Amino acid sequence: MSALDFAARAGAQEARDMAEAVVGTADAARGTAAKAESAAQAALTAADATGKALDASRQEMEAAREAADVAGRTAQAADRVAQAANGVAQQAERLARDAAAGAPRLFTSMSAASLPTGATVIGSSGFAAVGMGAATYVSDANATADLARSHPLACFKGEGGRYFRLMPDAQGAITPEQFGCPIPAVGSNAQPYLQATLDYAAAVPDVRQISFTQNYDLWNPIRISGTPTTAQQADYLYLRSTVKIVGTASDRVVLRFLNSQGGRNDIVTQRVVLPGIAGYEGGHDENNYPWMGSGLVPDRTKGLLDFIYLENIEMDGTYTYDEEKFYDANGQRTLHSTNLMHKAFSSDSSCRRVFMRNVYMHDWGGEIYYLGGSEVREEYLENCEFRGSPQCAINPGTPARSTYVNVVCADALQNEIVGGMGKTFVGGRWENLRGAGVFGGAQGDGRTHAGYSFGYPWRAPDTIPWCVFQDLRIERCKGFTLGSYSKGRIHVVDTPIILGGDFGKLEEIDLDIQATCDGQADAILYMGGPATLTEQVPNCDPGIYKQLPRNIDIRINAMRTRQAQESPAFGGGDNRAAWRTAVVYYGGMVEGNSVKITIDGTANDAFQTVNGLSGEAPQIVVLPTFKRSNPGIDPVGISILSTTGEQSVNVLPGDNPIALDGDDGLRLIRMRNTQGQRSWNWADGTQVSFTIRGAPGNSGYGDGRVVALFHPEAASEYVVPEARLLGQAGDRITFRRDNRANRWVEVSCETGTKVRFSGSGNISAREVAAGATVTIDFPVAGVRASDKRRDVVEWVEPTTGFVSSGSVISNDLVRVSVTNTGATAAALPGGVRRVRVLNGYAL
């Protein structure tokens, strides 16, 4: 018996002795009262015998009666004291029992301890060491022999055959230390203790939280060779109930997931036969599979969990991310780089809701965060980071309505997110990914599809699955694929955005894109549409065709950093790193009147096309403030005009550059890709411009000696109020498409070109009378009759005594009038004469 037990029992005995003494006092008082009554009776008898003593006897009798009353009251008081003493004794017994139950015992000695009968709550000072895993245990209806057999680290059998079980604290929390988990040390394996904690939480009704209080090393359990991939076996931790998992340290609690021998997973320690793995990517042999297991896996055999909750947790898979190891020189993943069985979090058809806050998962061989199944309805991730995998950083392929607040995804193959019932991205950063995508999309036509297509993600039929971006930043990704129902603001750095692809529908997109070039950037935006109206959607039933992209409004602001401005690119020289182009249209059709892309900022080009042009094009608006980043390089699609005469130039949305090269002279412009020439079915209101591009040091490009002429009589495909001449670098004319008139109408023209047309002719000598005028016609290529009121025609070599004037009398023909201003006849010399037509207006 302990000293505390002894002291408690001694106190109880002393209380009993006091009570017995008080009872004795009461008995004595009663005896005194009885004697007093006998004395009174004797006095009365004596009074009857002798009258002489009557008065004196009466006085004595009254005194005796008074004494008897006093004795009775004393006896009653003694009874009350005795009752109080009995209560003190009972309280002392209870205190002794509680003191015995609360004695500082370790869990490991509980079953051998002598426990007082009737105790239902017992405390421990620790599991195996004082201060490590202190807990409270309760004997209630849930504390059964079966529970004790299944969870021996949380239950024990006490004195008298009663069972006690671990009771959570006031917040409903328990810890692995209460199951014997030791202080972390080299060679210690916390996995059995953490799993025991999770299993116990699933076995009792009052555990709501598991608190991780320190860092833990978890060794991979041994996989039984030959079990199929679907068997839930030898993953690190299985979650079997709806419970919160919270790190309670000042910072994140770190869980290191090690191989089966306690080393990093860079070293494979288990190779097993894994039937069914051959179909997975990674190239591993199913007869020699490198087993590592996943970190946290909900146990599907336990039914659908209401929610999964993680907070303040770091999960280190110890599979070091190494781009040089994972990818070859062509950027393709190397053989064996991926291990799809090695995920940090893997939930497939296991829960309805997922919540994570301040969670960091990194260095895994498979998808770091995987969430699948049509049952998931809500997903909330806040201040979470997923980094380091040759597979997905995150892959939530569910119909859930999701919110991602400041989520970082980095150093991985890709992100793969389907729109479901809607996604909201608040802040956050994705960086250094081989690819990424947010596939918002429509439900489709309700038919069953033969395959899986991200163009038709799950969602409620009456729900618009908006993907809302609130300043998501995407840096150095090979491509970011975006689907329907996307709106908000995105900032990309050295990352192209891809719209469409093989989606069945591409619609309802309203985006502001801030695009920054920080190195060797590609195009900012790629988009296109189906080539025909009967183009099949891949992996879907026959007859499900791609629809025309519609209701799209995108605003691009292109820029580059100072580092890019100072970095040589495109062969060095004066050229510097910049976006190659703002938009690449890779062909096909769109619903042109509802698809608009506005371009501002700086890039080497505003718009390019590939795969030819067909169908209705989007409206491309290039703002006047847009500037070319490297004027010294030829944009893609530039029209280089090296000969005089009629010329055809490209007509693309946005700016169409023209380079003038070759001999002096005029190039009469016609517009290619319009009307009958590979018609593009331009959307009404689409604007295009033509700009003379100059090359520093190359006088043949845009130096004013050669001229591009847009003339009122040149062609029916455009309308200008008068001849427009572009010859200097930077000269620009802009047209707007008028589909009702089936032609282009001038919007503006900016040019500083002053052009002189010249021609020559051989005239015969003649005499001209005083004051008389003769006329001579000269061919001058390029002049037009409509210009005659503005023309000034002069002789190149003036003749003494004669004055000349002239006008354009028809296309390519000038009539010079020569007048003898003298008083007498004069001879006009013959020979070759040259004339010059000065068209000196500036538009």
ROSEKE-505769 format. One line per 8 residues: number of its first residue (from 1); for each residue x, y, z of C-alpha. Coordinates in steps of 0.001 Angstrom, whole numbers, m for minus. Last residue first. Layout:
N
NUM	X,Y,Z  ... .
//
This chain:
843
843	m1769,61996,m93942  1007,64247,m95243  401,65935,m98547  3274,66433,m101029  2272,64541,m104113  4907,66057,m106336  4727,64702,m109890  8125,64886,m111599 .
835	8870,65236,m115310  11823,64116,m117328  12769,65258,m120839  14609,63298,m123425  15437,65313,m126546  14142,68462,m128232  14799,72117,m127424  11851,74563,m127388 .
827	12746,77412,m129780  11419,80874,m128985  8979,83286,m130626  9105,86832,m129355  7836,88747,m126374  8805,85947,m123925  6584,83856,m121646  6588,80854,m123927 .
819	4220,78362,m122181  4737,74600,m121659  1709,72516,m120537  2614,69036,m119215  24,66264,m119440  653,63298,m117030  m418,59730,m117702  m316,56735,m115263 .
811	m4101,56897,m114711  m5604,59720,m116584  m5172,63475,m117070  m2701,64011,m114283  m1854,67673,m114305  697,70077,m115586  2476,73326,m115391  5495,74703,m117221 .
803	7216,77997,m117716  9476,78809,m120682  12087,81461,m121204  14992,79295,m120096  14149,75583,m119993  13678,73730,m116661  15261,70261,m116248  13060,68157,m113898 .
795	10081,69823,m115377  7296,70266,m112907  3944,68775,m112107  2181,69698,m108887  m650,67308,m108145  m3370,67935,m105590  m6242,68607,m107955  m5078,65796,m110232 .
787	m5098,63002,m107621  m8275,61305,m108874  m6625,60823,m112277  m4078,58510,m110758  m306,58490,m110663  1524,55215,m110239  3568,55074,m113420  4274,58384,m115104 .
779	3818,58364,m118917  4370,61856,m120364  1982,63923,m122515  3151,67226,m124101  1113,70380,m124400  2079,73610,m126184  1384,77117,m124984  1740,80473,m126888 .
771	2753,83794,m125333  5337,84424,m128052  5214,81619,m130586  6735,78247,m129801  9299,76736,m132109  9851,73020,m132006  12378,70363,m131052  10955,66847,m130700 .
763	10134,65267,m127349  11453,62021,m125862  9597,61151,m122627  10258,60711,m118921  8514,59784,m115677  8620,60677,m112022  6451,60128,m108961  7460,62028,m105860 .
755	6207,60907,m102458  6050,62619,m99118  5724,59960,m96351  4949,61046,m92796  2139,58586,m92348  m696,57833,m89948  m3953,56564,m91414  m7191,55926,m89592 .
747	m10388,53882,m89726  m10405,52956,m93427  m13214,50670,m94479  m12704,47033,m95440  m15158,45286,m97742  m18245,43090,m97904  m20627,46051,m97758  m22689,44392,m95046 .
739	m19585,42690,m93697  m17855,45948,m92850  m14388,45059,m91509  m12413,47923,m90026  m9179,49207,m91524  m6003,50748,m90073  m3134,52446,m91942  357,52773,m90507 .
731	3662,54521,m91265  6202,53352,m88684  9154,53022,m91056  8634,55486,m93912  6920,54559,m97168  3176,54505,m96737  993,56339,m99252  m2757,56577,m98954 .
723	m4699,57675,m102031  m7992,59241,m101108  m11130,58472,m99109  m10062,54852,m98614  m12337,51845,m99145  m11102,48278,m99285  m11892,45067,m101163  m12997,46810,m104362 .
715	m9475,47327,m105565  m7084,50014,m106719  m9453,52846,m107467  m9357,54461,m104025  m5600,53771,m103732  m3630,52102,m100950  m54,52670,m102179  3030,51104,m100634 .
707	6022,53287,m101474  9692,52957,m102287  12119,55801,m101688  10577,56501,m98272  13162,54572,m96272  10905,51646,m95306  13327,48806,m95706  15947,49328,m98427 .
699	18016,51623,m96243  19058,48748,m94023  21023,50152,m91096  18136,49872,m88675  15343,47758,m90188  12067,49487,m90904  8600,48062,m90685  5812,49741,m92602 .
691	2560,49038,m90780  m701,47592,m92018  m3680,47440,m89660  m6587,45153,m89017  m9870,45697,m87227  m12746,43239,m86884  m16089,45034,m86915  m18014,42226,m88592 .
683	m16266,38916,m88110  m14145,37945,m91078  m15198,34962,m93105  m11577,33937,m93623  m11622,33877,m97407  m8768,32042,m99029  m8769,34602,m101883  m12392,35113,m102891 .
675	m13043,37965,m100479  m10041,38308,m98151  m6957,36264,m97462  m4659,38642,m99429  m5216,42383,m99611  m4107,44316,m102702  m1524,47050,m102529  m24,49001,m105467 .
667	3714,48981,m104917  5399,52105,m106305  8987,52784,m107164  12575,52702,m106124  14111,49290,m106592  14216,46593,m103900  12665,46421,m100474  9559,47601,m98693 .
659	8758,45560,m95556  5104,45317,m94563  3859,44301,m91119  229,43244,m90597  m1037,44362,m87197  m4082,42889,m85553  m6178,40272,m87240  m4420,38944,m90293 .
651	m4410,40230,m93857  m1212,39345,m95645  m102,41526,m98569  m630,41287,m102302  1375,43461,m104681  658,45250,m107960  3678,46963,m109452  7217,47309,m108154 .
643	9294,44476,m106814  10715,43597,m103393  7630,43627,m101198  8315,41736,m97963  5013,40866,m96287  5637,39890,m92650  3814,36772,m91432  6131,36121,m88489 .
635	7715,39368,m87377  11069,40293,m88925  13619,41267,m86322  15044,44722,m85621  11877,46154,m84080  12465,44044,m80972  9748,44578,m78341  7055,45714,m80757 .
627	4768,48203,m79120  1077,48154,m78165  m157,51622,m77150  m2397,51851,m80208  m4393,48867,m78931  m4421,45699,m80997  m7986,44420,m81205  m8437,40876,m82521 .
619	m11990,39809,m83262  m12019,36040,m83611  m12039,34409,m87025  m14886,32815,m88949  m13976,29892,m91149  m10605,29049,m92575  m7044,30238,m92182  m3924,28150,m92574 .
611	m2375,25697,m90147  m647,28468,m88196  m1589,32056,m87489  181,34956,m85786  m872,38008,m83792  708,40838,m81800  4364,40436,m82668  7694,40893,m80946 .
603	5865,41671,m77739  4962,44798,m75772  1896,46056,m73955  m1637,45733,m75268  m3762,43108,m76981  m7549,42729,m76947  m9060,39357,m77825  m12713,39050,m78835 .
595	m14921,36053,m79469  m18666,36750,m79677  m18929,38012,m83267  m16464,35395,m84444  m18222,32248,m83351  m15019,30295,m83828  m13602,28254,m86672  m10419,26339,m87312 .
587	m6843,27495,m87206  m3932,27693,m84850  m4440,31299,m83809  m1298,32383,m82011  m1666,35436,m79800  757,37796,m78025  3806,36986,m80071  7392,35946,m79496 .
579	7225,37362,m75978  10528,39065,m75290  14220,38356,m74783  16449,40928,m76456  17569,41654,m79984  20434,44102,m80496  22857,41350,m81381  22016,37958,m79975 .
571	20653,35134,m82104  17044,35323,m80992  17890,36419,m77442  20367,38506,m75518  19256,39330,m71953  19066,42984,m70860  15392,43488,m71668  14651,40098,m70139 .
563	16343,41080,m66881  14460,44355,m66907  11256,42357,m66953  8940,41984,m69929  5395,43049,m70637  2235,41861,m72338  m1228,43046,m71303  m3845,40675,m72659 .
555	m7614,41158,m72451  m9780,38138,m73177  m13477,38100,m74052  m14988,34752,m75034  m18690,34157,m75642  m18208,31366,m78170  m15888,28579,m79283  m17640,26599,m82028 .
547	m18847,23211,m80883  m16969,19952,m81060  m19099,17041,m82111  m20746,14219,m80199  m22039,12007,m82990  m20016,8964,m82043  m19678,8590,m78276  m16813,10387,m76598 .
539	m13105,9652,m76286  m12146,12476,m78632  m14866,15006,m79558  m15702,14436,m83239  m15372,17221,m85821  m18739,17606,m87523  m18934,21409,m87665  m15570,21511,m89400 .
531	m12018,22667,m88608  m12854,22908,m84928  m11599,25990,m83093  m8433,27831,m82268  m6425,29246,m79409  m2897,29840,m78215  m2155,32723,m75849  1052,34276,m74531 .
523	3416,33051,m77222  6872,31786,m76251  9146,33315,m73602  12913,32924,m73430  13491,34859,m70201  11417,36986,m67828  8488,37677,m70134  5480,38851,m68159 .
515	1842,38288,m69106  m999,39931,m67194  m4113,38183,m68471  m7543,39657,m67777  m10145,37001,m68417  m13784,36461,m69413  m14406,32964,m70768  m17943,31684,m71346 .
507	m17337,29023,m74005  m15111,26226,m75197  m17089,23056,m75716  m16151,19519,m76722  m12607,20018,m75532  m9850,18652,m77749  m7575,21669,m77597  m9452,24630,m76295 .
499	m7521,27528,m74931  m3794,27253,m74268  m2033,29799,m72060  1721,30198,m72548  4018,30510,m69513  7132,32698,m69231  5449,34476,m66306  1663,34339,m66201 .
491	m628,36527,m64101  m4284,35520,m64124  m7319,37681,m63374  m11000,36712,m63377  m13153,34363,m65423  m13280,30778,m66630  m16481,28995,m67617  m14839,26872,m70311 .
483	m11351,25380,m70360  m7807,26528,m69749  m4592,24720,m70510  m1452,26226,m68962  1718,25356,m70876  5394,24638,m70331  5197,26291,m66925  7717,28957,m65947 .
475	5471,30912,m63582  1717,30832,m63000  278,33473,m60655  m3393,33304,m59582  m4685,36848,m59164  m8315,36080,m58277  m9218,33357,m60730  m12782,32051,m60815 .
467	m13537,28708,m62453  m17282,28839,m62904  m19105,25513,m63005  m22605,26783,m63801  m24881,24450,m61839  m28287,23241,m63068  m27085,19871,m64386  m25021,19191,m61247 .
459	m21413,18680,m62218  m19101,16049,m63599  m16503,17019,m66162  m17333,17027,m69896  m14416,18522,m71822  m12085,16645,m69531  m12935,13577,m71562  m13112,10063,m70175 .
451	m14267,7431,m72582  m17439,5848,m73964  m19614,8748,m73027  m23082,8260,m71624  m25383,10943,m72974  m26337,14009,m70995  m25652,16425,m73847  m22505,17924,m72454 .
443	m21998,18734,m68810  m20161,21922,m69659  m16536,22595,m68922  m14007,24074,m66570  m10767,22261,m67190  m8101,23961,m65137  m4782,22859,m66541  m1094,22668,m65878 .
435	1961,21460,m67735  5633,20706,m67311  5495,22614,m64042  8109,25066,m62780  5730,27315,m60891  2150,27536,m59697  1395,30376,m57285  m1548,31250,m55085 .
427	m3894,34201,m54901  m7516,33219,m54423  m8398,30425,m56854  m12098,29563,m56954  m13293,26336,m58571  m16794,25380,m59713  m19217,22469,m59710  m16654,20245,m61422 .
419	m14012,22330,m63160  m11445,19604,m63565  m7954,20148,m62167  m4748,18538,m63415  m1548,20138,m62168  1596,19022,m63930  4949,17257,m64048  6183,18675,m60787 .
411	8449,21324,m59318  5753,23592,m57905  2182,23951,m56657  1522,26745,m54145  m1977,27361,m52728  m2714,30868,m51461  m6439,30144,m51019  m7877,27283,m53101 .
403	m11671,26982,m52981  m13479,23981,m54455  m16974,22955,m55476  m16516,19244,m55896  m17162,17323,m59139  m13931,15367,m58663  m10587,14972,m60378  m8476,16712,m57757 .
395	m4967,16103,m59160  m2382,18165,m57330  1402,18246,m57765  987,15695,m60505  3758,13288,m61589  7564,13522,m61515  7027,15034,m58038  8428,17899,m55933 .
387	6121,20473,m54375  2591,20764,m52973  2054,23790,m50734  m977,24725,m48649  m1938,28145,m47321  m5651,27270,m47547  m7264,24259,m49258  m11057,23825,m49238 .
379	m12862,21036,m51091  m16598,20357,m51116  m18851,17829,m52876  m16810,14644,m53143  m19047,11678,m54000  m18042,11531,m57699  m14661,10087,m56846  m11097,11290,m56851 .
371	m8672,13344,m54799  m4942,13001,m55342  m2374,15269,m53716  1284,14409,m54322  683,12409,m57473  3429,9834,m57626  7085,9632,m56570  6821,12043,m53635 .
363	9078,14907,m52554  6720,17399,m50902  3509,17929,m48958  3076,21137,m46943  m195,21757,m45067  m1146,25130,m43569  m4884,24403,m43824  m6586,21405,m45387 .
355	m10288,20615,m45642  m11799,17810,m47710  m15503,16973,m48006  m17678,14023,m49055  m15231,11173,m48468  m13749,7918,m49778  m14411,7674,m53519  m10642,7813,m54118 .
347	m8480,9557,m51534  m4708,9571,m51876  m2572,12009,m49923  1235,11900,m50091  1300,9558,m53067  3765,6719,m53702  1788,4044,m55574  2144,6058,m58781 .
339	5923,5635,m58844  7287,7851,m61617  10952,8161,m62621  11088,4532,m63766  11944,5433,m67361  12796,9088,m67907  10154,11762,m68308  10452,13699,m71527 .
331	12014,17178,m71541  14065,16524,m74659  17346,16328,m72686  15836,13669,m70416  13606,14230,m67404  13363,12668,m63926  17055,12460,m63076  17999,15926,m64306 .
323	14824,17352,m62797  15620,15919,m59372  12905,15791,m56714  14162,13722,m53784  11865,10898,m52720  11811,11609,m48959  7963,11629,m48914  7940,14603,m46534 .
315	4469,15355,m45153  4276,18667,m43273  1195,19217,m41066  m317,22362,m39573  m3905,21299,m40351  m5532,18266,m41975  m9282,17526,m42139  m11052,14742,m44018 .
307	m14844,14920,m44116  m18078,12922,m43905  m16259,9645,m44504  m17826,7143,m46905  m17595,3541,m45785  m15046,1689,m43685  m13824,m490,m46570  m12650,2656,m48383 .
299	m9884,3190,m45842  m8777,6797,m46309  m5098,6913,m47372  m2381,9092,m45839  1227,8599,m46965  1222,6274,m49960  3293,3108,m50373  6955,2605,m51269 .
291	7034,m577,m53356  9628,m877,m56104  7873,m3400,m58377  9756,m6503,m59482  7125,m8786,m60955  4954,m5846,m62023  7938,m4451,m63934  8031,m672,m63759 .
283	7589,1517,m66855  6428,4599,m64974  2897,4778,m66270  353,2278,m65016  m828,m644,m67111  1847,m2945,m65721  621,m2394,m62158  m2088,m5042,m62349 .
275	m336,m7698,m60268  2256,m6315,m57836  5063,m8794,m57215  7306,m7096,m54720  10506,m5112,m54419  11001,m3467,m51055  14083,m1568,m49907  14297,1085,m52644 .
267	16738,3891,m51831  15546,7386,m52756  12813,6543,m50260  15028,7834,m47463  16132,5392,m44794  14251,3709,m41903  14505,137,m43148  11026,m42,m44673 .
259	11554,3241,m46521  10888,6578,m44870  7875,8903,m44636  8958,11913,m42613  6051,13556,m40778  6867,17117,m39770  4614,19065,m37378  4070,22540,m38814 .
251	5106,25389,m36567  4358,26153,m32908  3480,22480,m32369  m158,21371,m32317  m270,19546,m35632  m3891,18716,m36333  m5621,15637,m37738  m9390,16104,m37527 .
243	m11599,13024,m37423  m14159,11310,m39629  m13102,7691,m39349  m10853,5031,m40875  m7769,6932,m41990  m4997,4559,m43024  m1356,5555,m42547  1851,4358,m44210 .
235	496,2266,m47051  1265,m1377,m46535  m2096,m2808,m47559  m5237,m1528,m49154  m5503,m4131,m51927  m6338,m2475,m55244  m2790,m2927,m56540  m3138,m6681,m56303 .
227	m1451,m8801,m53596  1459,m10889,m54897  4104,m9787,m52434  2867,m8813,m48993  3954,m5249,m48436  6018,m4510,m45341  5131,m1268,m43598  7000,1901,m44682 .
219	8816,3477,m41763  7333,6627,m40241  9539,9279,m38621  7593,11727,m36464  7899,15379,m35443  6126,16471,m32251  2632,17179,m30858  382,15539,m33450 .
211	m3152,16013,m32139  m5849,13605,m33290  m9275,15196,m33156  m12931,14259,m32678  m12658,11242,m30390  m15989,10650,m28587  m17567,7720,m30450  m14935,5007,m30045 .
203	m13436,2582,m32599  m12443,5012,m35385  m10335,7100,m33021  m8687,3870,m31852  m7584,3088,m35405  m6097,6545,m35948  m4109,6352,m32703  m2920,2813,m33469 .
195	m1789,4050,m36904  207,6839,m35286  1769,4378,m32832  2669,1792,m35472  4214,4475,m37743  6426,6128,m35110  9567,4219,m36026  12691,5081,m34040 .
187	16087,4459,m35628  17492,7897,m34954  15349,9501,m32283  11923,11055,m32034  10501,11006,m28476  8504,7827,m28028  4983,6914,m29209  3425,4947,m26320 .
179	m252,5162,m27227  m806,8374,m25253  2150,9757,m27221  120,9262,m30401  m2241,12012,m29164  m5946,12268,m28295  m8422,15097,m28802  m12126,15512,m27995 .
171	m11666,19183,m27144  m12235,18461,m23417  m9618,15712,m23523  m10130,12282,m25012  m10760,9238,m22711  m8505,6199,m23030  m10328,3040,m21969  m10904,1216,m18676 .
163	m12182,m2305,m18174  m13536,m3697,m14840  m12447,m7158,m13708  m12388,m6360,m9964  m9118,m4515,m10210  m8451,m3065,m13668  m8418,m4361,m17228  m6601,m2033,m19617 .
155	m7289,90,m22701  m5475,2493,m25077  m2360,554,m26084  m4303,m2735,m26029  m6651,m1557,m28781  m8385,m4569,m30319  m8324,m6746,m27150  m9308,m3804,m24954 .
147	m12198,m2880,m27245  m13438,m6474,m27183  m13173,m6619,m23376  m15289,m3526,m23113  m14828,138,m22269  m17639,1644,m24369  m20199,1332,m21535  m17949,3248,m19185 .
139	m14712,2810,m17223  m12718,5916,m18001  m9042,6637,m18552  m7301,10010,m18347  m3990,10706,m20029  m321,11560,m19680  1490,10656,m22898  5053,11590,m21944 .
131	5207,13445,m18599  6306,10414,m16542  7579,7611,m18739  5807,4531,m20137  2417,6050,m20894  2403,9124,m18693  1218,10485,m15363  m1999,8496,m15528 .
123	m5513,9393,m14402  m8403,7132,m13406  m12126,7690,m13852  m14693,5074,m12784  m13515,4234,m9174  m16108,2037,m7397  m13754,m463,m5696  m10344,1005,m5047 .
115	m7596,192,m7545  m4628,m2007,m6696  m2319,m1498,m9686  m1255,m4374,m11956  m3446,m3299,m14913  m2315,315,m14560  1432,m333,m14598  2068,381,m18305 .
107	m253,3380,m18154  2065,5038,m15634  773,5853,m12132  617,9185,m10326  m2262,8442,m7880  m5566,9748,m9117  m7533,6561,m8452  m6058,6240,m4881 .
99	m6844,9835,m4119  m10364,9286,m5384  m10820,6284,m3043  m9347,8146,m9  m11460,11157,m728  m14553,8965,m886  m13688,7295,2447  m13056,10685,4048 .
91	m16407,11875,2793  m18064,8854,4452  m16249,9534,7748  m17173,13188,7685  m20780,12232,7107  m20662,9839,10151  m19245,12662,12272  m22050,14957,11216 .
83	m24604,12329,12304  m22866,11939,15677  m22851,15686,16223  m26588,15772,15551  m27174,12974,18054  m25078,14792,20692  m27192,17877,20231  m30300,15795,20872 .
75	m28697,14339,24040  m27827,17795,25342  m31426,18890,24820  m32553,15963,26860  m30030,16716,29658  m31228,20293,29891  m34810,19144,30172  m33842,16672,32946 .
67	m32086,19450,34895  m35226,21582,34667  m37226,18664,35996  m34808,18254,38891  m35043,21910,39798  m38799,21744,39738  m38710,18671,42000  m36361,20356,44480 .
59	m38710,23314,44802  m41616,21019,45257  m39722,19073,47909  m39075,22240,49957  m42707,23168,49896  m43836,19742,50940  m41307,19108,53764  m43750,19656,56586 .
51	m46420,17825,54860  m44794,14484,55488  m45541,11243,53725  m46966,12844,50583  m43845,15047,50263  m41590,12033,50585  m43352,10358,47730  m42979,13492,45620 .
43	m39242,13647,46377  m38776,10017,45406  m40393,10743,42038  m38083,13671,41488  m35043,11570,42295  m36139,8949,39803  m36504,11636,37058  m33033,12948,37782 .
35	m31636,9422,37527  m33179,9044,34092  m31737,12402,32913  m28274,11401,34046  m28531,8183,32071  m29523,10098,28881  m26519,12359,29240  m24230,9347,29504 .
27	m25654,7900,26280  m25025,11224,24458  m21412,11287,25579  m20943,7771,24282  m22271,8775,20823  m19726,11605,20693  m16912,9200,21425  m18140,6817,18663 .
19	m18114,9667,16126  m14591,10639,17021  m13410,7048,16590  m14989,6901,13089  m13239,10133,12001  m9919,8724,13163  m10512,5588,11084  m11131,7641,7896 .
11	m7978,9647,8359  m5964,6465,8723  m7380,5188,5399  m6269,8335,3535  m2815,8283,5093  m2280,4646,4128  m3363,5128,534  m1052,8148,197 .
3	1849,6218,1657  1324,3470,m922  0,0,0 .
//
